[in-house]
Amino acid sequence: MMRRPTRTFSGGWRMRVSLARALFVEPDLLLLDEPTNHLDLHAVLWLEEYLCRWPKTLLVVSHAREFLNAVCTDVLHLHSRSITTYKGNYDVFVKTAEERLRNATKAAEAQAAKRAHVQAFIDKFRYNAKRASLVQSRIKALERMAEVQVTEKDAEYVFSFPEPVLTGLSPPILGFHDVDFNYPGGPTLFKGLNFGLGLESRAAIVGPNGIGKSTLLGLISGALEPAVGHITRNPKVRMATFSQHHVDGMDLALNAVQVMLRCYPDLKDQEARQHLGSFGVGGTLALQPLYTLSGGQKSRVAFAKLTFTKPHILLLDEPSNHLDIDAVDALIEGLALFKGGVLMVSHDQYLIESTVDELWCCEGGQVVPFHGTFDDYKKRLRAMARH
């Protein structure tokens, strides 16, 4: 494996190579930008433990709440072109920041009331010669009052998935029947798979990098065909797949509206803008070339593109990669309101616990339900690692 070109690796193995290169030199300052992207939970848990023992300075950008809680001792909040420092992990930061915002809002409201009271006195007696000295003192007092700065709230993110038409759809939706799969010349990844997927299904696929999680999504969507066995799909069911490497298929010279129009030639410009707006890509942002957008903004363009057909089932491969924490919250809310089925590959504990009903373990060539919580699954992995 060490002699294989890295372009043949899964996203998780590519990230492991990048992390190994950064950690090997033991820098005095370690800078990590979304280090958990593409990693499986096994690798995330290892990285957490390793970084907790890191003896030097670490600065990390991440959307993974549990990872930040485990690793961080301080939080730097970049907001409104300034940085505020908070002691503690991410959960402590959230509580402290909310308390500061409440206190600042109260102080601003109290001062606004005081300024209004003083201004009313000035307006009432401005032309009263007997009160001239009092008016002048009030004007000076008003000028000396420093305005209480209230931190602006972050712009609200939106993930509004279109509602699929469910009338006329009857089970079975999708079924695997004794399915085996291997890539040409490669080992068998799956053996004897038997399971089904419905419009009410809400599941997350978990397992180590390279085990075949993304391949399983390809089999479900029809992008891949089984070597043995067969897969039944309701011909009326539409599926949409969000790939963890979705940017690779985008022409970054185009803007978001052009991406939509190229994919759907009959679409009108205004319709494209309206649909992009339902994923928070509106105004001038929809007209900027994709290469100028952040990773999270490109992800939202990809979501808009794949959901325009009003799919019945969403197949999501690491959907929280590149999204910031507020965008992940918006994604969770959007998936909660979505009327169809959801099957995702993810290592993000917060996303999984907030959106799915069951875990599917991908291991040993099989896909089997895990009977327990995500914390139970983490404990199982830690126990396996010790042995």
C-alpha positions as CSV (number, residue, x, y, z in Angstrom):
1,M,0.0,0.0,0.0
2,M,2.9,2.4,0.8
3,R,4.0,2.2,-2.9
4,R,0.6,2.9,-4.4
5,P,-0.1,6.4,-5.9
6,T,-2.0,8.4,-3.4
7,R,-4.6,9.3,-6.1
8,T,-5.8,5.7,-5.9
9,F,-6.5,6.1,-2.1
10,S,-9.8,6.9,-0.5
11,G,-10.3,10.4,0.9
12,G,-9.7,9.0,4.4
13,W,-6.3,7.5,3.5
14,R,-5.3,10.6,1.7
15,M,-6.0,12.6,4.9
16,R,-4.0,10.1,6.9
17,V,-1.0,10.6,4.6
18,S,-1.3,14.4,5.0
19,L,-1.5,14.2,8.8
20,A,1.5,11.8,8.9
21,R,3.6,14.3,6.9
22,A,2.6,17.1,9.3
23,L,3.1,15.2,12.5
24,F,6.4,13.6,11.5
25,V,8.4,16.8,11.6
26,E,7.1,17.6,15.2
27,P,6.7,21.3,14.6
28,D,6.6,23.9,17.4
29,L,3.4,25.2,15.9
30,L,1.0,22.6,14.4
31,L,-1.7,24.1,12.1
32,L,-4.6,21.8,11.2
33,D,-7.4,22.8,8.9
34,E,-10.4,20.5,9.2
35,P,-8.2,17.5,10.1
36,T,-11.1,15.1,10.6
37,N,-12.5,15.5,7.1
38,H,-12.7,12.1,5.3
39,L,-11.3,10.3,8.4
40,D,-13.2,7.3,9.8
41,L,-14.1,7.3,13.5
42,H,-11.2,4.9,14.2
43,A,-8.8,7.5,12.9
44,V,-10.6,10.4,14.6
45,L,-10.4,8.8,18.0
46,W,-6.7,8.0,17.5
47,L,-6.0,11.7,16.4
48,E,-7.9,13.0,19.5
49,E,-5.8,10.9,21.9
50,Y,-2.6,11.9,20.0
51,L,-3.3,15.6,20.0
52,C,-4.3,15.5,23.7
53,R,-0.7,14.5,24.4
54,W,0.7,17.0,22.0
55,P,3.4,19.0,24.0
56,K,3.6,22.0,21.8
57,T,1.2,24.6,20.4
58,L,-1.8,23.4,18.3
59,L,-4.1,25.7,16.3
60,V,-7.0,23.8,14.7
61,V,-10.0,24.8,12.5
62,S,-12.8,22.2,12.7
63,H,-16.5,21.8,12.5
64,A,-16.5,18.6,14.6
65,R,-17.9,19.5,18.0
66,E,-16.8,16.3,19.8
67,F,-13.3,16.6,18.4
68,L,-13.0,20.2,19.6
69,N,-14.3,19.3,23.0
70,A,-11.7,16.6,23.4
71,V,-8.7,18.5,22.1
72,C,-9.1,22.2,22.8
73,T,-8.2,24.2,25.9
74,D,-9.0,27.6,24.4
75,V,-11.2,28.9,21.6
76,L,-10.5,31.8,19.3
77,H,-13.8,33.2,17.9
78,L,-13.3,35.1,14.6
79,H,-16.3,37.3,14.2
80,S,-17.0,40.8,12.7
81,R,-13.3,41.1,11.7
82,S,-12.0,40.7,15.2
83,I,-10.9,37.8,17.4
84,T,-12.2,37.1,20.9
85,T,-10.5,34.5,23.2
86,Y,-12.4,32.1,25.4
87,K,-11.0,29.6,27.9
88,G,-12.3,26.1,27.8
89,N,-13.5,23.7,25.1
90,Y,-16.2,24.2,22.5
91,D,-19.2,23.6,24.8
92,V,-17.8,26.1,27.3
93,F,-17.3,28.6,24.5
94,V,-20.9,28.3,23.4
95,K,-22.3,28.9,26.9
96,T,-19.9,31.8,27.6
97,A,-20.5,33.5,24.2
98,E,-24.2,33.2,24.6
99,E,-24.0,34.7,28.1
100,R,-21.8,37.6,26.8
101,L,-24.3,38.3,24.0
102,R,-27.2,38.4,26.5
103,N,-25.4,40.7,28.8
104,A,-24.2,43.0,26.0
105,T,-27.7,43.1,24.6
106,K,-29.2,44.1,28.0
107,A,-26.5,46.8,28.4
108,A,-27.1,48.2,25.0
109,E,-30.9,48.3,25.6
110,A,-30.4,50.0,28.9
111,Q,-28.0,52.6,27.4
112,A,-30.4,53.2,24.5
113,A,-33.2,54.0,26.9
114,K,-30.9,56.3,28.9
115,R,-29.8,58.1,25.7
116,A,-33.4,58.4,24.6
117,H,-34.3,60.0,28.0
118,V,-31.5,62.5,27.8
119,Q,-32.3,63.3,24.1
120,A,-36.0,63.9,25.0
121,F,-34.9,66.4,27.7
122,I,-32.7,68.2,25.1
123,D,-35.4,68.3,22.5
124,K,-38.0,69.6,25.1
125,F,-35.9,72.5,26.5
126,R,-33.5,73.2,23.6
127,Y,-35.1,76.7,23.0
128,N,-35.7,77.5,26.7
129,A,-33.3,80.2,27.8
130,K,-33.7,79.4,31.5
131,R,-32.6,75.8,30.8
132,A,-29.8,76.6,28.4
133,S,-27.0,75.5,30.7
134,L,-28.8,72.3,31.6
135,V,-29.4,71.5,28.0
136,Q,-25.7,72.1,27.2
137,S,-24.6,69.8,30.0
138,R,-27.0,67.1,28.7
139,I,-25.6,67.5,25.2
140,K,-22.0,67.0,26.5
141,A,-23.1,64.0,28.6
142,L,-24.7,62.5,25.5
143,E,-21.6,62.9,23.5
144,R,-19.5,61.3,26.2
145,M,-21.7,58.2,26.3
146,A,-19.8,55.4,24.6
147,E,-22.0,53.1,22.6
148,V,-22.2,49.6,23.9
149,Q,-21.0,47.2,21.1
150,V,-23.2,44.2,20.6
151,T,-21.8,41.3,18.6
152,E,-23.7,40.9,15.4
153,K,-25.4,37.5,15.1
154,D,-24.1,35.2,12.3
155,A,-26.0,35.2,9.1
156,E,-28.5,32.4,9.2
157,Y,-27.7,29.4,7.0
158,V,-30.4,27.6,5.1
159,F,-30.7,24.1,3.8
160,S,-34.2,23.7,2.4
161,F,-34.6,20.3,0.7
162,P,-37.4,20.2,-1.9
163,E,-40.3,18.0,-0.9
164,P,-40.5,14.8,-3.1
165,V,-43.7,13.6,-4.6
166,L,-44.6,10.4,-2.8
167,T,-48.0,9.6,-4.3
168,G,-47.9,6.4,-6.4
169,L,-44.8,5.0,-4.7
170,S,-45.2,1.7,-3.1
171,P,-42.7,-0.7,-1.5
172,P,-40.4,-2.3,-2.1
173,I,-38.2,0.7,-2.8
174,L,-34.8,-0.9,-2.9
175,G,-33.5,-4.4,-2.0
176,F,-30.2,-6.2,-2.0
177,H,-30.4,-10.0,-2.7
178,D,-27.2,-12.1,-2.1
179,V,-25.0,-9.3,-3.5
180,D,-21.3,-9.8,-3.8
181,F,-19.0,-7.0,-5.1
182,N,-15.4,-6.5,-6.0
183,Y,-13.6,-4.1,-8.3
184,P,-11.9,-5.7,-11.4
185,G,-8.8,-7.6,-10.2
186,G,-9.4,-6.6,-6.6
187,P,-10.5,-8.5,-3.4
188,T,-14.1,-9.1,-2.6
189,L,-15.4,-6.1,-0.6
190,F,-18.9,-7.4,0.0
191,K,-20.3,-10.9,0.3
192,G,-23.9,-12.0,0.4
193,L,-25.5,-8.6,1.2
194,N,-29.2,-8.8,2.0
195,F,-31.0,-5.6,3.2
196,G,-33.6,-3.1,2.1
197,L,-34.0,0.7,2.0
198,G,-37.3,2.5,2.3
199,L,-38.6,6.1,2.1
200,E,-38.6,6.2,5.9
201,S,-35.1,4.9,6.3
202,R,-32.7,7.1,8.3
203,A,-29.3,5.4,8.7
204,A,-25.6,6.2,8.9
205,I,-23.0,3.8,7.6
206,V,-19.9,3.6,9.8
207,G,-16.7,1.6,9.4
208,P,-12.9,2.1,8.8
209,N,-11.5,3.9,5.8
210,G,-11.2,1.7,2.7
211,I,-13.8,-0.8,3.9
212,G,-16.2,0.1,1.1
213,K,-18.7,2.6,2.5
214,S,-18.6,4.9,-0.5
215,T,-18.7,1.8,-2.7
216,L,-21.9,0.7,-1.0
217,L,-23.5,4.1,-1.8
218,G,-22.5,3.5,-5.5
219,L,-24.2,0.1,-5.5
220,I,-27.4,1.6,-4.0
221,S,-27.5,4.5,-6.5
222,G,-26.8,2.2,-9.5
223,A,-23.4,3.8,-10.3
224,L,-21.9,0.3,-9.6
225,E,-23.3,-3.1,-10.5
226,P,-22.9,-6.2,-8.3
227,A,-20.6,-9.1,-9.3
228,V,-23.0,-11.6,-8.0
229,G,-26.7,-11.4,-6.9
230,H,-29.1,-8.6,-7.9
231,I,-30.4,-5.3,-6.6
232,T,-34.1,-4.4,-7.1
233,R,-35.1,-0.7,-7.4
234,N,-38.5,0.9,-7.7
235,P,-38.2,2.5,-11.2
236,K,-40.2,5.6,-10.0
237,V,-37.8,6.4,-7.1
238,R,-35.3,9.2,-7.6
239,M,-32.0,9.1,-5.7
240,A,-29.4,11.9,-5.3
241,T,-25.8,11.3,-4.3
242,F,-23.6,13.8,-2.5
243,S,-20.0,12.7,-3.1
244,Q,-17.2,13.6,-0.6
245,H,-15.2,14.6,-3.7
246,H,-18.0,16.6,-5.3
247,V,-15.7,19.5,-6.1
248,D,-13.7,17.3,-8.5
249,G,-16.7,17.2,-10.9
250,M,-17.3,21.0,-10.9
251,D,-16.0,23.5,-13.5
252,L,-14.6,26.1,-11.0
253,A,-14.6,28.8,-13.7
254,L,-18.5,28.8,-13.7
255,N,-20.7,30.5,-11.1
256,A,-23.4,28.7,-9.2
257,V,-26.2,29.9,-11.6
258,Q,-24.2,28.6,-14.6
259,V,-23.7,25.3,-12.9
260,M,-27.4,24.9,-12.5
261,L,-28.2,25.9,-16.1
262,R,-25.5,23.6,-17.6
263,C,-26.9,20.7,-15.6
264,Y,-30.6,21.5,-16.3
265,P,-30.7,23.3,-19.8
266,D,-34.4,23.9,-19.7
267,L,-34.1,25.8,-16.3
268,K,-34.8,29.5,-16.3
269,D,-32.3,31.9,-14.7
270,Q,-34.7,33.0,-12.0
271,E,-35.6,29.4,-11.2
272,A,-32.0,28.6,-10.7
273,R,-31.4,31.6,-8.5
274,Q,-34.5,30.7,-6.4
275,H,-33.4,27.1,-5.9
276,L,-29.8,28.2,-5.0
277,G,-31.3,30.6,-2.5
278,S,-32.9,27.7,-0.6
279,F,-29.4,26.5,0.2
280,G,-28.1,30.0,1.2
281,V,-26.4,30.7,-2.2
282,G,-28.1,33.9,-3.1
283,G,-27.4,37.5,-4.3
284,T,-23.9,38.2,-5.6
285,L,-22.7,34.9,-4.2
286,A,-24.6,33.0,-6.9
287,L,-22.7,35.0,-9.5
288,Q,-19.2,34.5,-8.2
289,P,-16.9,32.0,-9.9
290,L,-16.8,28.8,-7.9
291,Y,-13.0,29.1,-7.4
292,T,-13.7,32.2,-5.3
293,L,-16.1,30.3,-2.9
294,S,-15.1,28.5,0.3
295,G,-15.3,24.7,0.6
296,G,-18.6,25.0,2.5
297,Q,-20.1,27.4,-0.2
298,K,-19.2,24.9,-2.9
299,S,-20.8,22.1,-0.9
300,R,-24.1,24.2,-0.8
301,V,-23.9,24.6,-4.6
302,A,-23.5,20.8,-4.9
303,F,-26.5,20.2,-2.6
304,A,-28.6,22.6,-4.7
305,K,-27.6,20.9,-7.9
306,L,-28.3,17.3,-6.8
307,T,-31.7,18.1,-5.1
308,F,-33.3,20.0,-8.0
309,T,-35.0,16.8,-9.2
310,K,-36.8,16.5,-5.9
311,P,-35.2,13.1,-5.0
312,H,-37.0,10.6,-2.8
313,I,-33.8,9.3,-1.1
314,L,-30.6,11.2,-0.3
315,L,-27.3,9.3,-0.3
316,L,-24.8,11.5,1.5
317,D,-21.1,10.8,1.6
318,E,-19.4,12.9,4.3
319,P,-21.9,15.8,3.9
320,S,-20.5,17.8,6.8
321,N,-17.0,18.0,5.3
322,H,-16.0,21.7,4.6
323,L,-19.2,23.0,6.3
324,D,-18.7,25.2,9.3
325,I,-20.6,24.6,12.6
326,D,-23.5,26.9,11.8
327,A,-23.9,25.3,8.3
328,V,-24.0,21.8,9.9
329,D,-26.8,23.0,12.2
330,A,-28.7,24.2,9.1
331,L,-28.1,20.9,7.4
332,I,-29.4,19.0,10.4
333,E,-32.6,21.2,10.4
334,G,-33.0,20.7,6.6
335,L,-32.7,16.9,6.9
336,A,-35.2,16.8,9.8
337,L,-37.8,18.5,7.6
338,F,-37.0,16.4,4.5
339,K,-39.8,14.0,3.7
340,G,-37.8,11.2,2.1
341,G,-35.2,8.7,3.1
342,V,-31.6,9.5,4.2
343,L,-28.5,7.2,4.1
344,M,-25.2,8.8,5.0
345,V,-21.6,8.0,5.4
346,S,-20.2,10.2,8.2
347,H,-17.9,10.3,11.2
348,D,-19.6,13.4,12.7
349,Q,-21.2,12.3,15.9
350,Y,-23.3,15.4,16.3
351,L,-24.7,15.1,12.8
352,I,-25.4,11.4,13.1
353,E,-27.1,11.6,16.5
354,S,-29.3,14.5,15.3
355,T,-30.5,13.0,12.0
356,V,-30.5,9.2,11.8
357,D,-32.3,6.4,13.7
358,E,-29.9,3.6,13.2
359,L,-26.2,2.8,12.6
360,W,-25.1,0.3,9.9
361,C,-21.7,-1.3,10.5
362,C,-19.7,-2.0,7.4
363,E,-17.1,-4.6,8.3
364,G,-16.0,-8.1,7.3
365,G,-17.7,-7.9,3.9
366,Q,-21.1,-7.4,5.6
367,V,-23.4,-4.5,6.4
368,V,-25.2,-5.1,9.7
369,P,-27.2,-3.0,12.1
370,F,-25.5,-1.8,15.3
371,H,-27.7,-2.1,18.3
372,G,-26.7,0.8,20.4
373,T,-25.9,4.5,20.5
374,F,-23.0,6.2,18.8
375,D,-21.3,6.4,22.2
376,D,-21.7,2.6,22.5
377,Y,-20.1,2.3,19.0
378,K,-17.1,4.5,20.1
379,K,-16.6,2.4,23.2
380,R,-16.6,-0.7,21.1
381,L,-13.9,0.8,18.8
382,R,-11.8,1.8,21.8
383,A,-12.0,-1.7,23.2
384,M,-11.1,-3.2,19.9
385,A,-8.1,-0.9,19.6
386,R,-6.8,-2.0,23.1
387,H,-6.9,-5.6,21.9
